Amino acid sequence: MTTTTASAPPASGAGSLKGQLGTYIGLAVVLLGMIGLFGSLSEYFLTVETFVTIANEIPALAVMAVGMTFVLIIAGIDLSVGSVLALSAAVAAAAILQWHLPVPLAALLGLATGLICGAITGAVSVAWRLPSFIVSLGMLEAVRGGAYLVTDSRTQYVGDAISGLAAPWIGGISAAFVLAVVLVIVGQLVLSRTVFGRYVVGIGTNEEAMRLAGIDPRPIRIVVFAVTGLLAGLAGLMQSARLEAADPNSGVGIELQVIAAVVIGGTSLMGGRGSVVNTFFGVLIIAVLEAGLAQVGASEPSKRIITGAVIVVAVIIDTLRQRRADRRLA
């Protein structure tokens, strides 16, 4: 009797190092091109203040995008991250203002809230073999309701209790941004240099093959969703630190921005391929696009149309690139 061992695919799921480098360069060119375009359209865009503002506004989006990259790689999706952000921030605010707990303990409660929400999404999806799209859609509504209950449907002002995350640190850059960059690096290392990362890619590439190789994908799926919830909880703390308040309406629609950043970074919606570093490029592209459109005076409807068009173009380019790669392998 022979024993089958898991032959894990490359953790990037994208092929050769040359292909990955080409993707990095392509995204960097797009980002620099957008910076140059908006710099020519607005005399105020190419300033230190603009880039510091962008850097300090993206940490919440960036840390959630790290988790969403893993979710999409396993061919899942999590629509509840915006609501989890709001509930986690609300729990932390309630712990400080109503329960009079120390700030570190309140922050841990906020993070635990995100972790539990993500674990529930993953466990329900796995236990009943339901599409994560449907489960997380239900969680989106339920968790948002929880945020309203905890805050009594009112913004909770926490003042400077947790403002240290958003405080200027290096050249005006906040600690939250530095933490987000560290998490991007850690996420990429986990994805590309660990057995867990290889299993994640393997599940997204061919889950049945992983089962036949003796690897149970269920606990891995639950862990991925749980970590994504934890990161959404951290994003809630980051946003509360920046705004000095916990708003039950915060994070509405941010899940679409998170998914857009991951897709723009080249992670496949079909699973099995993605890069956390590329996702961070996607976050920067969205942030620069929004800041640039705001500075040139684009209306809100126009900004939505342009952002949506950029996402569609990114998906089309990614699809064409994947088809070309498949033809080379055939």
C-alpha positions in Angstrom: 0.0 0.0 0.0 1.5 3.3 -1.0 1.0 6.5 1.0 0.2 9.7 -0.9 1.9 12.8 0.3 0.9 16.3 -0.3 2.7 18.0 -3.1 2.0 21.6 -2.3 2.0 24.1 -5.1 4.1 27.3 -5.0 2.7 29.5 -2.4 2.3 32.4 -4.7 0.1 30.4 -7.0 1.3 32.6 -9.8 4.1 30.7 -11.4 7.7 31.6 -11.9 9.7 34.2 -10.1 9.9 36.0 -13.4 6.2 36.2 -13.6 5.9 37.5 -10.1 8.5 40.2 -10.8 6.6 41.2 -13.9 3.4 41.6 -11.8 5.2 43.7 -9.3 6.7 46.0 -12.0 3.3 46.2 -13.8 1.5 47.3 -10.6 4.3 49.8 -9.7 4.1 51.3 -13.2 0.3 51.7 -12.9 0.8 53.4 -9.4 3.5 55.7 -10.6 1.5 56.5 -13.7 -1.5 57.5 -11.6 0.7 59.6 -9.3 2.1 61.4 -12.4 -1.3 62.0 -13.9 -2.8 63.5 -10.8 0.4 65.4 -10.2 -0.1 67.1 -13.6 -3.8 67.8 -12.9 -3.4 69.2 -9.4 -0.7 71.4 -8.2 -1.3 70.2 -4.6 -1.1 66.4 -5.3 2.7 66.0 -5.4 3.2 67.2 -1.8 4.4 65.5 1.4 1.1 66.4 3.1 -0.8 64.5 0.4 1.2 61.3 0.7 1.3 61.4 4.5 -2.5 61.8 4.5 -2.9 58.8 2.1 -0.5 56.7 4.3 -2.5 57.5 7.5 -5.8 56.7 5.9 -5.1 53.3 4.5 -4.0 51.1 7.5 -7.5 49.7 8.2 -8.0 48.9 4.5 -4.6 47.4 4.2 -4.8 45.0 7.2 -8.3 43.8 6.1 -7.0 43.2 2.6 -4.2 41.0 4.0 -6.9 38.7 5.4 -9.1 38.9 2.4 -6.2 37.8 0.2 -6.0 34.5 2.0 -9.8 34.1 1.8 -9.9 34.6 -1.9 -6.9 32.3 -2.4 -9.0 29.5 -0.8 -11.8 30.4 -3.3 -13.9 32.0 -0.6 -15.2 35.5 0.1 -16.0 37.4 3.3 -18.5 40.3 2.9 -18.8 40.8 6.7 -15.5 42.5 7.4 -16.9 46.0 7.4 -19.5 45.1 9.9 -16.9 43.2 12.0 -14.8 46.4 12.0 -17.7 48.3 13.4 -18.7 45.8 16.1 -15.1 45.3 17.2 -14.6 49.1 17.6 -18.0 49.3 19.4 -17.1 46.5 21.9 -13.7 48.2 22.6 -15.4 51.6 23.1 -18.1 50.0 25.4 -15.3 48.3 27.4 -13.6 51.7 28.0 -16.6 53.9 28.5 -19.3 51.7 30.1 -17.4 48.8 31.7 -14.4 51.0 32.7 -11.8 48.4 31.7 -8.2 49.2 31.1 -7.4 50.2 27.5 -5.2 47.2 26.7 -7.9 44.8 27.9 -10.6 46.7 26.0 -8.4 46.5 22.8 -8.1 42.7 23.4 -11.8 42.4 23.7 -12.2 44.2 20.4 -9.7 41.9 18.7 -11.4 38.8 20.2 -14.7 40.0 18.9 -13.3 40.1 15.4 -11.7 36.7 15.8 -14.9 35.1 17.0 -17.0 36.6 14.2 -14.6 35.4 11.6 -14.4 31.9 13.2 -18.2 31.7 13.2 -18.3 32.6 9.5 -15.7 30.0 8.7 -17.2 27.3 10.9 -20.8 27.7 9.6 -19.6 27.7 6.0 -17.5 24.5 6.6 -19.9 22.6 8.8 -22.9 23.0 6.5 -20.9 23.2 3.3 -22.5 26.6 2.4 -21.0 29.2 0.1 -19.0 31.7 2.2 -20.7 34.4 0.1 -24.1 33.5 1.6 -22.8 33.0 5.2 -20.8 36.2 5.3 -23.8 38.1 3.8 -25.9 37.0 6.7 -23.1 37.8 9.1 -22.8 41.3 7.5 -26.4 42.1 8.7 -26.2 40.3 12.0 -22.9 41.8 13.1 -24.0 45.3 12.0 -27.1 44.8 14.2 -24.8 43.9 17.0 -22.8 47.1 16.5 -26.0 49.1 16.8 -27.0 47.3 20.0 -23.7 47.8 21.7 -23.5 51.5 20.9 -27.3 52.1 21.3 -27.2 53.3 17.7 -25.0 56.3 18.7 -21.4 57.2 18.1 -19.3 56.5 21.1 -16.5 59.1 21.6 -13.5 57.5 23.2 -11.3 60.5 23.0 -7.5 59.9 23.1 -7.8 56.6 24.9 -6.5 54.6 21.9 -5.2 57.5 19.8 -1.6 56.2 20.1 -2.2 54.0 17.0 -3.0 57.1 14.9 -0.5 59.4 16.5 2.2 60.8 14.2 5.4 58.7 14.6 8.0 59.0 11.8 7.7 62.0 9.5 4.1 62.3 10.3 3.4 58.7 9.5 1.2 56.9 12.1 2.1 53.8 14.0 -0.9 52.2 12.4 0.6 52.5 9.0 3.9 51.0 10.2 2.0 48.1 11.7 0.0 47.6 8.5 3.3 47.4 6.5 4.6 44.8 9.0 1.5 42.7 8.7 1.8 42.8 4.9 5.3 41.5 5.2 4.3 38.8 7.7 1.3 37.8 5.5 3.5 37.4 2.5 6.0 35.3 4.4 3.3 33.1 5.8 1.8 32.7 2.3 5.1 32.0 0.5 7.4 30.4 3.1 5.2 28.3 5.4 3.4 24.9 5.1 0.2 26.7 6.1 0.6 29.0 3.2 1.2 26.1 0.8 -1.9 24.4 2.1 -4.0 27.6 1.6 -2.9 27.7 -2.1 -3.4 24.0 -2.5 -7.0 24.2 -1.2 -7.8 27.0 -3.6 -6.2 25.2 -6.5 -7.7 21.7 -6.0 -9.4 21.0 -2.7 -10.2 17.4 -3.6 -6.6 16.7 -4.3 -5.6 18.0 -0.9 -8.1 15.7 0.7 -6.8 12.7 -1.2 -3.3 13.7 -0.1 -4.5 13.3 3.5 -4.9 17.0 4.4 -8.2 18.1 5.9 -9.0 21.5 4.5 -11.8 22.3 7.0 -9.7 23.6 9.9 -7.5 25.5 7.5 -10.6 27.3 6.1 -11.8 28.1 9.6 -8.4 29.5 10.6 -8.3 31.7 7.4 -11.7 33.2 8.2 -10.9 33.6 11.9 -7.7 35.5 11.1 -9.5 37.7 8.6 -12.0 38.5 11.4 -9.1 39.3 13.8 -7.6 41.7 11.2 -11.0 43.3 10.7 -11.1 43.8 14.5 -7.7 45.4 14.4 -8.9 47.7 11.6 -11.7 48.7 13.8 -9.3 49.8 16.5 -7.2 51.6 13.9 -10.2 53.5 12.7 -11.4 54.4 16.2 -7.9 55.7 17.0 -7.9 57.9 14.0 -11.5 59.2 14.5 -11.3 59.1 18.4 -14.8 57.5 18.2 -16.6 54.2 17.5 -19.4 54.8 15.0 -21.9 51.9 14.4 -22.1 53.0 10.7 -18.4 52.8 10.2 -17.1 50.4 7.6 -20.3 50.4 5.5 -19.2 49.3 2.0 -15.5 49.0 2.9 -15.7 45.2 2.1 -16.1 46.2 -1.6 -12.9 48.3 -1.4 -11.1 45.5 0.3 -12.1 43.0 -2.4 -11.3 45.5 -5.1 -7.8 46.1 -3.7 -7.1 42.3 -3.6 -8.4 41.8 -7.1 -6.5 44.7 -8.5 -3.4 43.1 -6.9 -4.0 40.0 -9.1 -5.5 37.6 -6.6 -7.8 35.2 -8.5 -11.4 35.2 -7.6 -11.4 31.5 -8.5 -8.8 30.7 -5.9 -5.3 29.2 -5.9 -3.4 32.3 -6.7 -2.5 35.6 -5.0 0.1 37.7 -3.3 -0.1 39.9 -0.2 2.5 42.3 -1.6 0.5 42.7 -4.7 -2.6 43.3 -2.6 -0.8 46.2 -0.9 -0.1 47.7 -4.3 -3.9 47.4 -4.9 -4.6 49.2 -1.7 -2.2 52.0 -2.7 -3.7 52.2 -6.2 -7.2 52.6 -4.7 -6.0 55.2 -2.2 -4.1 57.3 -4.8 -7.1 57.1 -7.1 -9.5 58.3 -4.5 -7.2 61.1 -3.3 -6.4 62.2 -6.8 -10.1 62.3 -7.9 -10.9 64.3 -4.8 -8.2 66.9 -5.5 -9.2 67.4 -9.1 -12.8 68.0 -8.0 -14.5 64.9 -9.3 -18.1 64.4 -8.1 -19.0 61.4 -6.0 -20.9 59.7 -8.8 -17.9 60.2 -11.1 -15.5 58.8 -8.5 -17.7 55.7 -8.2 -17.9 55.2 -12.0 -14.1 55.6 -12.4 -13.2 53.3 -9.5 -15.6 50.7 -10.8 -14.1 50.9 -14.3 -10.6 50.4 -12.8 -11.7 47.3 -11.0 -13.3 45.8 -14.1 -10.3 46.6 -16.2 -8.0 44.9 -13.6 -10.2 41.8 -13.6 -10.1 41.7 -17.4 -6.3 42.1 -17.5 -5.9 39.4 -14.9 -8.2 37.0 -16.8 -6.3 37.5 -20.1 -3.0 37.0 -18.3 -4.3 33.7 -16.7 -5.5 32.4 -20.1 -2.2 33.2 -21.6 -0.4 31.3 -18.8 -2.8 28.4 -19.2 -2.0 28.2 -23.0 1.7 28.1 -22.3 1.2 25.2 -19.9 -1.0 23.3 -22.3 
